[in-house]
Amino acid sequence: MSDAAETHRDFVRQIVEDDLRTGKWDGRVQTRFPPEPNGYLHIGHAKSICLNFGLARDYAASPGGARCHLRFDDTNPTKEETEYVDSIIEAVRWLGFDWVH
């Protein structure tokens, strides 16, 4: 990568690349998307999906590999509607991503 391209990388990718360069986390890149399944996603969720799943995609060839986990974050899953879980899964796939099961 050229020096110009390196200076224009976002701060998250700069941190990931610094960690990879120093061997932190054994060269593994691991992210997660933890939505609460109590409603439909909004634009902020879409940004998080693209960042977290995109990092895993972009760094899949890193020495330790890369993954993004879809982890539904809820303390009482019996109160949640499967409609929202299904819509979140559909949104992640619509944006072009998949996750480790």
QUICORVEN-V743747 format. One record per pair of residues at least 4 apart in sequence whose C-alpha atoms are under 8 Angstrom apart, sorted by the first residue. I is the first residue (numbers start at 1). J is the second residue. If there is no record, write none. Layout:
# QUICORVEN-V743747
((I	J) (I	J))
This chain:
# QUICORVEN-V743747
((1	5) (1	6) (2	6) (3	7) (4	8) (5	9) (9	13) (9	14) (10	14) (11	15) (12	16) (13	17) (13	55) (14	18) (15	19) (16	20) (16	29) (17	21) (18	22) (19	23) (19	24) (19	25) (19	27) (20	24) (20	25) (20	26) (20	27) (20	28) (20	62) (23	27) (24	28) (25	29) (26	63) (26	64) (27	62) (27	63) (27	64) (27	65) (28	62) (28	63) (28	64) (28	65) (28	66) (29	55) (29	56) (29	59) (29	60) (29	62) (29	64) (29	65) (29	66) (29	67) (30	56) (30	66) (30	67) (30	68) (30	69) (31	52) (31	53) (31	55) (31	56) (31	67) (31	68) (31	69) (32	52) (32	53) (32	68) (32	69) (32	70) (32	71) (33	48) (33	49) (33	52) (33	53) (33	68) (33	69) (33	70) (33	71) (33	72) (34	70) (34	71) (34	72) (34	73) (35	45) (35	71) (35	72) (35	73) (36	72) (36	73) (36	74) (37	72) (37	73) (37	74) (37	80) (37	81) (37	84) (37	85) (37	88) (38	80) (38	81) (38	84) (39	84) (40	84) (40	87) (40	88) (41	45) (41	46) (41	88) (41	91) (42	46) (43	47) (44	48) (45	49) (46	50) (46	95) (47	51) (48	52) (49	53) (49	54) (49	92) (50	54) (50	95) (51	55) (52	56) (52	68) (53	57) (53	67) (53	68) (53	97) (53	98) (53	99) (54	58) (55	59) (55	66) (56	60) (56	66) (56	67) (56	68) (57	66) (57	67) (59	65) (59	66) (60	65) (60	66) (60	67) (61	65) (61	66) (62	66) (67	99) (67	100) (68	99) (68	100) (69	99) (69	100) (69	101) (70	99) (70	100) (76	80) (80	84) (81	85) (82	86) (83	87) (84	88) (85	89) (86	90) (87	91) (88	92) (89	93) (90	94) (91	95) (92	96) (92	97) (92	98) (93	97) (93	98))
